[in-house]
């Protein structure tokens, strides 16, 4: 089996490459350039040094133009419209498991491998996507757009490991000084706050506007809708009112509405661009658990599939659903599929 590995330069992808080498005699590393900082000589040399230490052929692929159009632009435009987009979902769907995956297959590789903490199971005669062993690092949430056919050509070895085990493997391999420090930030922001990028491209999304209560009264002033997301509690700036949450973001009026957690008046939300890993939903209406944020709490839900691209998710309990985020459907550890949240469904009987 010939394996192509997406090598970012970090510890996770480095261990992924080492484990791929144990499985195959022919492994090649793909490293993608996504912004101008990636093209700095010292950063490119760091990846070359890492690949050399692992004894891997390395191919560097310039995807700055594609990354800008399919990841960065939708991310910025989403925040400018009051949404909360997840760039990792865009990147996985269009770049890693889009362009790189297709290149691996066209180059004659049997498998494509990444350092995602998620598992692939084929014991039942079909390929299933499962949550990773390390629930604190599990990344199955951002992989909901995959298909069973794609799973059959993937190698995700970190799904069976914990982060602690990966760090130990890095030390044992003597790669500690060669891998990049792990960042918790969005990769293309390079440590900067996303607000700076939004303000540069869509300054109107960072203009001050009214904070409203549930009756529509103006009770304060916000910093710009790009600073907020549905369900947010911290950073609103009205601590004298006690615990308050962002309940609505009105792009057209440049206003946000806040209230207590119990004031959230939604019975669910709509999702678009849905995908089911097995190609179709279990039923037109089925029970599952749903996550509405990366590393978010799983909540019991009922999904009603309306057509091939749209579904309604009914949830009796919090969390608030932020348009732009992904809703991912789970049955135990298995990812059934998911979609992009478009809007909440108001509870007409609440008031």
C-alpha positions, 0 to 999 in steps of 0.5 A: 500500500502506497501512502501520501501523508499531509505533513504540516510540520507539527507533531501530529502530522509527524507521528502520522508520517512515522506510523504510515512508514511502519505500514508501507514501504512507500510513503510521500509527504505533501506539504501545502502552502496556504499563506505568505508566511508559509512561504518564508524560507525558515518555515519551508526549511523547517518542514524539509528538515522534518521530512528528512529526519523521517526519511520521507520524500517531500512535495511542497504544493502552493495552494494559497490561491485556492485556500484564499477562495475556499477558506479565508474569504468564506470565513471573513464574509461569514463573520461580516454577516453575523454568522460563526463559520468554522474554517476547519470544515471548509479546509477539510472539505475543499483542501485536505480531502478535496485537492490533496486527496484527489492529488494523492489518488491521481499520483497513484497512492492507495491511501491518503493520511492526515493527523486527525484524531478520529477513527475509521472502522470497517469491521461491520463490512462498511466504513464508519467514521468514529470519535477518536480515543482521546475525547479531549482531542477528538476531531471527528466533528470537522470530518462530517462531510466525508463519504464512505468511499473517501473513508475507504482510502484514508489512514487516520492512525492518531484516532487510536492514540491520546495526545500524551502518547503522541507527545511520547512518540515525538520524544522517542523519535528525537523530533522534539526540536524539529516540529512546530509548536502546537497552536490553538489558534486558527492556522491562517491567522498566525496568532492574530485575532480574527477581528483584525482580518474581518475589520480589514476586509469588512470594516462595517462588521466592526462598527458599533451598534445597539444591544437590545433586550428581549423587548427591543429596548436599547440597553447598551452598545456593542463593538461590532457584530463580528465580535459576537456569536449566538450563545456567547456569554463573556465579553458582552460588556454589561456585567451589571445585568448578571449572566447574559447571553447573545440570543440573536444577531441582526445583521441588517440592523447591526444589533444584538439581542441578549437575555438569560439562558432560559430566554433562548426561545428555540426548539431547534434549528435548520441545517443546509448542505447536509451530508450522510457518510453512508450516502443516505440518512438512517431514516427520514426522521431519526434520533441521535445526538448532535454537536453544534460546536467543535468540542461542544457537548453532545445533545439529544436531538431528532433530525427530520430530513426534508430533502437531499440538502436540508434538514431540521434538528429538534433539540429540547435543551441548550446549546444555542445554535450559531448560524455558520457552525456545523451540526454533526450527528452522532450515534454513540461514537459513530458520525452519521453526518452533518450540515451547516446551521442556517437559522434557529426555529423559534418556540412559538409556545414559549411566550 
